[in-house]
């Protein structure tokens, strides 16, 4: 049986270009540093609180 880690939504707003973005990553920490998908500036993505559970498909 394979166990899949929960995926959480992280959101950010770039202070350089104003882009609002989001990431879906395995649950790691409340905050993640990443690059803005538009201008490449470093941004702090924060956990949005939503959790998506992934279920294993039947064999």
N, CA, C and O atoms as a CHARMM CRD file, in Angstrom:
* protein
*
  236
    1    1 UNK  N      0.84500  -1.18200   0.00000 PROA 1      0.00000
    2    1 UNK  CA     0.00000   0.00000   0.00000 PROA 1      0.00000
    3    1 UNK  C      0.88600   1.24000   0.00000 PROA 1      0.00000
    4    1 UNK  O      1.80900   1.34700   0.80700 PROA 1      0.00000
    5    2 UNK  N      0.60800   2.16500  -0.89600 PROA 2      0.00000
    6    2 UNK  CA     1.37500   3.39400  -0.99900 PROA 2      0.00000
    7    2 UNK  C      0.67500   4.50000  -0.23100 PROA 2      0.00000
    8    2 UNK  O     -0.53100   4.69400  -0.38200 PROA 2      0.00000
    9    3 UNK  N      1.42100   5.23000   0.59600 PROA 3      0.00000
   10    3 UNK  CA     0.86800   6.35700   1.33000 PROA 3      0.00000
   11    3 UNK  C      1.29700   7.63100   0.62700 PROA 3      0.00000
   12    3 UNK  O      2.47700   7.81200   0.32600 PROA 3      0.00000
   13    4 UNK  N      0.34700   8.51200   0.36500 PROA 4      0.00000
   14    4 UNK  CA     0.62700   9.77200  -0.30200 PROA 4      0.00000
   15    4 UNK  C      0.46400  10.90000   0.70600 PROA 4      0.00000
   16    4 UNK  O     -0.54600  10.97600   1.40500 PROA 4      0.00000
   17    5 UNK  N      1.47800  11.78900   0.77800 PROA 5      0.00000
   18    5 UNK  CA     1.43600  12.90600   1.71500 PROA 5      0.00000
   19    5 UNK  C      0.36400  13.91100   1.28800 PROA 5      0.00000
   20    5 UNK  O      0.11900  14.08100   0.09400 PROA 5      0.00000
   21    6 UNK  N     -0.27500  14.57700   2.25400 PROA 6      0.00000
   22    6 UNK  CA    -1.25800  15.59900   1.91400 PROA 6      0.00000
   23    6 UNK  C     -0.59900  16.73300   1.13000 PROA 6      0.00000
   24    6 UNK  O      0.57400  17.04400   1.34100 PROA 6      0.00000
   25    7 UNK  N     -1.35000  17.33800   0.23900 PROA 7      0.00000
   26    7 UNK  CA    -0.87400  18.48600  -0.52400 PROA 7      0.00000
   27    7 UNK  C     -1.59400  19.71000   0.00500 PROA 7      0.00000
   28    7 UNK  O     -2.81000  19.68800   0.19300 PROA 7      0.00000
   29    8 UNK  N     -0.84300  20.78700   0.24900 PROA 8      0.00000
   30    8 UNK  CA    -1.44100  22.00100   0.78300 PROA 8      0.00000
   31    8 UNK  C     -1.26500  23.15300  -0.19000 PROA 8      0.00000
   32    8 UNK  O     -0.36300  23.14200  -1.02700 PROA 8      0.00000
   33    9 UNK  N     -2.12800  24.14000  -0.07200 PROA 9      0.00000
   34    9 UNK  CA    -2.09700  25.30800  -0.92500 PROA 9      0.00000
   35    9 UNK  C     -1.29000  26.40800  -0.24100 PROA 9      0.00000
   36    9 UNK  O     -1.56800  26.77800   0.90000 PROA 9      0.00000
   37   10 UNK  N     -0.29600  26.92100  -0.94400 PROA 10     0.00000
   38   10 UNK  CA     0.48000  28.07400  -0.50300 PROA 10     0.00000
   39   10 UNK  C      0.15100  29.22300  -1.43800 PROA 10     0.00000
   40   10 UNK  O      0.03100  29.01900  -2.64600 PROA 10     0.00000
   41   11 UNK  N      0.00300  30.44000  -0.89800 PROA 11     0.00000
   42   11 UNK  CA    -0.30200  31.61600  -1.71000 PROA 11     0.00000
   43   11 UNK  C      0.74300  32.69500  -1.46800 PROA 11     0.00000
   44   11 UNK  O      1.36500  32.75100  -0.40800 PROA 11     0.00000
   45   12 UNK  N      0.92600  33.55600  -2.47800 PROA 12     0.00000
   46   12 UNK  CA     1.85400  34.67900  -2.32000 PROA 12     0.00000
   47   12 UNK  C      1.39100  35.86200  -3.16000 PROA 12     0.00000
   48   12 UNK  O      0.62300  35.70700  -4.10900 PROA 12     0.00000
   49   13 UNK  N      1.87500  37.05200  -2.79100 PROA 13     0.00000
   50   13 UNK  CA     1.70100  38.26500  -3.59800 PROA 13     0.00000
   51   13 UNK  C      3.08500  38.87800  -3.73300 PROA 13     0.00000
   52   13 UNK  O      3.72300  39.21500  -2.73600 PROA 13     0.00000
   53   14 UNK  N      3.54600  39.02300  -4.96800 PROA 14     0.00000
   54   14 UNK  CA     4.87700  39.54800  -5.23700 PROA 14     0.00000
   55   14 UNK  C      4.91200  41.03900  -4.94700 PROA 14     0.00000
   56   14 UNK  O      4.07200  41.78700  -5.44700 PROA 14     0.00000
   57   15 UNK  N      5.87100  41.47700  -4.14800 PROA 15     0.00000
   58   15 UNK  CA     5.99800  42.90100  -3.82700 PROA 15     0.00000
   59   15 UNK  C      6.65900  43.68500  -4.95400 PROA 15     0.00000
   60   15 UNK  O      6.62100  44.91500  -4.95500 PROA 15     0.00000
   61   16 UNK  N      7.26500  42.98700  -5.91300 PROA 16     0.00000
   62   16 UNK  CA     7.92400  43.65600  -7.04000 PROA 16     0.00000
   63   16 UNK  C      6.92000  43.94200  -8.16500 PROA 16     0.00000
   64   16 UNK  O      6.80800  45.08500  -8.61000 PROA 16     0.00000
   65   17 UNK  N      6.19600  42.93100  -8.62500 PROA 17     0.00000
   66   17 UNK  CA     5.29300  43.11900  -9.76900 PROA 17     0.00000
   67   17 UNK  C      3.81100  43.04700  -9.40300 PROA 17     0.00000
   68   17 UNK  O      2.96100  43.36000 -10.23500 PROA 17     0.00000
   69   18 UNK  N      3.48400  42.63800  -8.16400 PROA 18     0.00000
   70   18 UNK  CA     2.09900  42.58500  -7.71700 PROA 18     0.00000
   71   18 UNK  C      1.35400  41.30300  -8.07100 PROA 18     0.00000
   72   18 UNK  O      0.17200  41.17600  -7.75300 PROA 18     0.00000
   73   19 UNK  N      2.02100  40.35100  -8.72400 PROA 19     0.00000
   74   19 UNK  CA     1.36700  39.09900  -9.11500 PROA 19     0.00000
   75   19 UNK  C      0.92300  38.31500  -7.88600 PROA 19     0.00000
   76   19 UNK  O      1.66900  38.18400  -6.91500 PROA 19     0.00000
   77   20 UNK  N     -0.30700  37.79400  -7.94100 PROA 20     0.00000
   78   20 UNK  CA    -0.81400  36.90600  -6.89300 PROA 20     0.00000
   79   20 UNK  C     -0.68600  35.49000  -7.42000 PROA 20     0.00000
   80   20 UNK  O     -1.26800  35.15200  -8.45100 PROA 20     0.00000
   81   21 UNK  N      0.06700  34.66800  -6.72400 PROA 21     0.00000
   82   21 UNK  CA     0.28300  33.30500  -7.17400 PROA 21     0.00000
   83   21 UNK  C     -0.04400  32.28700  -6.11200 PROA 21     0.00000
   84   21 UNK  O     -0.31200  32.62300  -4.95900 PROA 21     0.00000
   85   22 UNK  N     -0.01900  31.03600  -6.52500 PROA 22     0.00000
   86   22 UNK  CA    -0.25600  29.94600  -5.58800 PROA 22     0.00000
   87   22 UNK  C      0.54200  28.72300  -6.00900 PROA 22     0.00000
   88   22 UNK  O      0.85700  28.52800  -7.18300 PROA 22     0.00000
   89   23 UNK  N      0.85700  27.90900  -5.01500 PROA 23     0.00000
   90   23 UNK  CA     1.60200  26.67800  -5.22500 PROA 23     0.00000
   91   23 UNK  C      0.87500  25.56900  -4.49200 PROA 23     0.00000
   92   23 UNK  O      0.25700  25.80600  -3.45400 PROA 23     0.00000
   93   24 UNK  N      0.94500  24.38000  -5.01800 PROA 24     0.00000
   94   24 UNK  CA     0.43300  23.20100  -4.31100 PROA 24     0.00000
   95   24 UNK  C      1.62500  22.28900  -4.08200 PROA 24     0.00000
   96   24 UNK  O      2.19400  21.73500  -5.02200 PROA 24     0.00000
   97   25 UNK  N      1.99200  22.14500  -2.81800 PROA 25     0.00000
   98   25 UNK  CA     3.17500  21.37900  -2.44600 PROA 25     0.00000
   99   25 UNK  C      2.83500  20.39300  -1.34100 PROA 25     0.00000
  100   25 UNK  O      1.82300  20.52700  -0.65200 PROA 25     0.00000
  101   26 UNK  N      3.69400  19.40900  -1.18800 PROA 26     0.00000
  102   26 UNK  CA     3.55300  18.51400  -0.04500 PROA 26     0.00000
  103   26 UNK  C      3.71000  19.34600   1.22400 PROA 26     0.00000
  104   26 UNK  O      4.49400  20.29400   1.26500 PROA 26     0.00000
  105   27 UNK  N      2.96400  18.98300   2.24700 PROA 27     0.00000
  106   27 UNK  CA     2.99400  19.73200   3.49600 PROA 27     0.00000
  107   27 UNK  C      4.39200  19.66000   4.09600 PROA 27     0.00000
  108   27 UNK  O      4.87800  18.57900   4.42900 PROA 27     0.00000
  109   28 UNK  N      5.04200  20.82800   4.23400 PROA 28     0.00000
  110   28 UNK  CA     6.38900  20.87400   4.78800 PROA 28     0.00000
  111   28 UNK  C      6.50000  21.86600   5.92500 PROA 28     0.00000
  112   28 UNK  O      6.92500  21.50200   7.02100 PROA 28     0.00000
  113   29 UNK  N      6.12800  23.11100   5.68700 PROA 29     0.00000
  114   29 UNK  CA     6.26700  24.16500   6.68300 PROA 29     0.00000
  115   29 UNK  C      5.16500  25.19600   6.44700 PROA 29     0.00000
  116   29 UNK  O      4.56700  25.22500   5.37000 PROA 29     0.00000
  117   30 UNK  N      4.88800  26.04800   7.44600 PROA 30     0.00000
  118   30 UNK  CA     3.85100  27.05300   7.27300 PROA 30     0.00000
  119   30 UNK  C      4.19200  28.09000   6.19800 PROA 30     0.00000
  120   30 UNK  O      3.28900  28.67800   5.60300 PROA 30     0.00000
  121   31 UNK  N      5.50200  28.32300   5.93800 PROA 31     0.00000
  122   31 UNK  CA     5.92000  29.30400   4.94800 PROA 31     0.00000
  123   31 UNK  C      7.00200  28.71200   4.05600 PROA 31     0.00000
  124   31 UNK  O      7.83400  27.92800   4.51200 PROA 31     0.00000
  125   32 UNK  N      6.98400  29.09200   2.78100 PROA 32     0.00000
  126   32 UNK  CA     7.94600  28.59600   1.80800 PROA 32     0.00000
  127   32 UNK  C      8.46300  29.78300   1.00700 PROA 32     0.00000
  128   32 UNK  O      7.67900  30.62200   0.56300 PROA 32     0.00000
  129   33 UNK  N      9.78100  29.85800   0.81900 PROA 33     0.00000
  130   33 UNK  CA    10.35700  30.89300  -0.03300 PROA 33     0.00000
  131   33 UNK  C     10.49300  30.31800  -1.43400 PROA 33     0.00000
  132   33 UNK  O     11.00700  29.21500  -1.61700 PROA 33     0.00000
  133   34 UNK  N     10.02300  31.08600  -2.43000 PROA 34     0.00000
  134   34 UNK  CA    10.05600  30.64000  -3.82100 PROA 34     0.00000
  135   34 UNK  C     10.25300  31.84700  -4.72100 PROA 34     0.00000
  136   34 UNK  O     10.44700  32.95900  -4.23000 PROA 34     0.00000
  137   35 UNK  N     10.20600  31.64500  -6.01600 PROA 35     0.00000
  138   35 UNK  CA    10.32600  32.74000  -6.97700 PROA 35     0.00000
  139   35 UNK  C      8.96300  33.03700  -7.58700 PROA 35     0.00000
  140   35 UNK  O      8.17600  32.12300  -7.83600 PROA 35     0.00000
  141   36 UNK  N      8.68600  34.31100  -7.82600 PROA 36     0.00000
  142   36 UNK  CA     7.45800  34.72300  -8.48700 PROA 36     0.00000
  143   36 UNK  C      7.43700  34.10900  -9.88500 PROA 36     0.00000
  144   36 UNK  O      8.44300  34.13900 -10.59300 PROA 36     0.00000
  145   37 UNK  N      6.30500  33.55800 -10.27800 PROA 37     0.00000
  146   37 UNK  CA     6.21600  32.90100 -11.58500 PROA 37     0.00000
  147   37 UNK  C      6.19200  33.89700 -12.74500 PROA 37     0.00000
  148   37 UNK  O      6.31300  33.48800 -13.90000 PROA 37     0.00000
  149   38 UNK  N      6.04000  35.19800 -12.46300 PROA 38     0.00000
  150   38 UNK  CA     6.01000  36.20700 -13.52000 PROA 38     0.00000
  151   38 UNK  C      7.35900  36.90200 -13.67600 PROA 38     0.00000
  152   38 UNK  O      7.91600  36.93900 -14.77300 PROA 38     0.00000
  153   39 UNK  N      7.89000  37.45900 -12.57300 PROA 39     0.00000
  154   39 UNK  CA     9.11900  38.25800 -12.68700 PROA 39     0.00000
  155   39 UNK  C     10.35500  37.59200 -12.09500 PROA 39     0.00000
  156   39 UNK  O     11.47100  38.05900 -12.32300 PROA 39     0.00000
  157   40 UNK  N     10.17800  36.50600 -11.33700 PROA 40     0.00000
  158   40 UNK  CA    11.31200  35.78500 -10.77400 PROA 40     0.00000
  159   40 UNK  C     11.82100  36.31400  -9.44800 PROA 40     0.00000
  160   40 UNK  O     12.77700  35.77000  -8.89500 PROA 40     0.00000
  161   41 UNK  N     11.19600  37.37300  -8.92200 PROA 41     0.00000
  162   41 UNK  CA    11.62400  37.92400  -7.62900 PROA 41     0.00000
  163   41 UNK  C     11.33600  36.91900  -6.51100 PROA 41     0.00000
  164   41 UNK  O     10.39100  36.13500  -6.59800 PROA 41     0.00000
  165   42 UNK  N     12.15900  36.95300  -5.46700 PROA 42     0.00000
  166   42 UNK  CA    11.93600  36.06400  -4.33800 PROA 42     0.00000
  167   42 UNK  C     10.69000  36.50200  -3.57600 PROA 42     0.00000
  168   42 UNK  O     10.52300  37.68200  -3.26900 PROA 42     0.00000
  169   43 UNK  N      9.81500  35.54000  -3.27400 PROA 43     0.00000
  170   43 UNK  CA     8.58500  35.81900  -2.53400 PROA 43     0.00000
  171   43 UNK  C      8.42100  34.80400  -1.41700 PROA 43     0.00000
  172   43 UNK  O      8.98200  33.71000  -1.46200 PROA 43     0.00000
  173   44 UNK  N      7.65300  35.18200  -0.43000 PROA 44     0.00000
  174   44 UNK  CA     7.34100  34.28900   0.68100 PROA 44     0.00000
  175   44 UNK  C      5.92300  33.77500   0.47700 PROA 44     0.00000
  176   44 UNK  O      4.96500  34.54500   0.53700 PROA 44     0.00000
  177   45 UNK  N      5.79100  32.49500   0.24100 PROA 45     0.00000
  178   45 UNK  CA     4.47700  31.87600   0.08100 PROA 45     0.00000
  179   45 UNK  C      4.04300  31.35600   1.44300 PROA 45     0.00000
  180   45 UNK  O      4.81600  30.70700   2.14700 PROA 45     0.00000
  181   46 UNK  N      2.81100  31.64400   1.80400 PROA 46     0.00000
  182   46 UNK  CA     2.29000  31.24700   3.10300 PROA 46     0.00000
  183   46 UNK  C      1.22000  30.18300   2.93900 PROA 46     0.00000
  184   46 UNK  O      0.45300  30.19700   1.97700 PROA 46     0.00000
  185   47 UNK  N      1.18000  29.27000   3.88100 PROA 47     0.00000
  186   47 UNK  CA     0.19300  28.20100   3.89300 PROA 47     0.00000
  187   47 UNK  C     -1.19100  28.81600   3.97500 PROA 47     0.00000
  188   47 UNK  O     -1.45800  29.64100   4.84900 PROA 47     0.00000
  189   48 UNK  N     -2.07800  28.41600   3.06200 PROA 48     0.00000
  190   48 UNK  CA    -3.41600  28.98200   2.99800 PROA 48     0.00000
  191   48 UNK  C     -4.40600  28.24800   3.89900 PROA 48     0.00000
  192   48 UNK  O     -5.53400  28.70500   4.08000 PROA 48     0.00000
  193   49 UNK  N     -3.99700  27.13100   4.45600 PROA 49     0.00000
  194   49 UNK  CA    -4.86300  26.40800   5.37700 PROA 49     0.00000
  195   49 UNK  C     -5.68700  25.30600   4.74600 PROA 49     0.00000
  196   49 UNK  O     -6.23900  24.46200   5.45100 PROA 49     0.00000
  197   50 UNK  N     -5.77600  25.30400   3.42600 PROA 50     0.00000
  198   50 UNK  CA    -6.54000  24.25400   2.76200 PROA 50     0.00000
  199   50 UNK  C     -5.67300  23.02400   2.54700 PROA 50     0.00000
  200   50 UNK  O     -4.50700  23.14100   2.17200 PROA 50     0.00000
  201   51 UNK  N     -6.22500  21.86700   2.77800 PROA 51     0.00000
  202   51 UNK  CA    -5.48700  20.62000   2.58900 PROA 51     0.00000
  203   51 UNK  C     -6.23600  19.75600   1.58400 PROA 51     0.00000
  204   51 UNK  O     -7.44200  19.54700   1.71000 PROA 51     0.00000
  205   52 UNK  N     -5.52200  19.26200   0.59600 PROA 52     0.00000
  206   52 UNK  CA    -6.10100  18.33600  -0.36700 PROA 52     0.00000
  207   52 UNK  C     -5.57200  16.94800  -0.04600 PROA 52     0.00000
  208   52 UNK  O     -4.36100  16.75100   0.05900 PROA 52     0.00000
  209   53 UNK  N     -6.44900  16.00900   0.10500 PROA 53     0.00000
  210   53 UNK  CA    -6.01900  14.64600   0.37300 PROA 53     0.00000
  211   53 UNK  C     -6.03300  13.85800  -0.92600 PROA 53     0.00000
  212   53 UNK  O     -7.00700  13.89100  -1.67900 PROA 53     0.00000
  213   54 UNK  N     -4.96400  13.16300  -1.17400 PROA 54     0.00000
  214   54 UNK  CA    -4.86200  12.33900  -2.36700 PROA 54     0.00000
  215   54 UNK  C     -5.13200  10.89400  -1.98900 PROA 54     0.00000
  216   54 UNK  O     -4.57100  10.38500  -1.01900 PROA 54     0.00000
  217   55 UNK  N     -5.97200  10.24700  -2.73700 PROA 55     0.00000
  218   55 UNK  CA    -6.28700   8.84300  -2.46500 PROA 55     0.00000
  219   55 UNK  C     -5.61200   7.96400  -3.50900 PROA 55     0.00000
  220   55 UNK  O     -5.49500   8.34800  -4.67300 PROA 55     0.00000
  221   56 UNK  N     -5.17800   6.80900  -3.09700 PROA 56     0.00000
  222   56 UNK  CA    -4.55800   5.84600  -4.00600 PROA 56     0.00000
  223   56 UNK  C     -5.64500   5.23500  -4.87700 PROA 56     0.00000
  224   56 UNK  O     -6.69500   4.82600  -4.38200 PROA 56     0.00000
  225   57 UNK  N     -5.38400   5.17900  -6.16500 PROA 57     0.00000
  226   57 UNK  CA    -6.32300   4.56200  -7.09000 PROA 57     0.00000
  227   57 UNK  C     -6.28700   3.04800  -6.92900 PROA 57     0.00000
  228   57 UNK  O     -5.22100   2.48700  -6.67500 PROA 57     0.00000
  229   58 UNK  N     -7.42200   2.37500  -7.07000 PROA 58     0.00000
  230   58 UNK  CA    -7.43900   0.91100  -6.95300 PROA 58     0.00000
  231   58 UNK  C     -6.58500   0.27000  -8.05100 PROA 58     0.00000
  232   58 UNK  O     -6.50200   0.79000  -9.16400 PROA 58     0.00000
  233   59 UNK  N     -5.96800  -0.83400  -7.73700 PROA 59     0.00000
  234   59 UNK  CA    -5.14300  -1.54700  -8.71400 PROA 59     0.00000
  235   59 UNK  C     -5.97300  -2.31700  -9.70100 PROA 59     0.00000
  236   59 UNK  O     -5.42600  -2.97200 -10.58900 PROA 59     0.00000
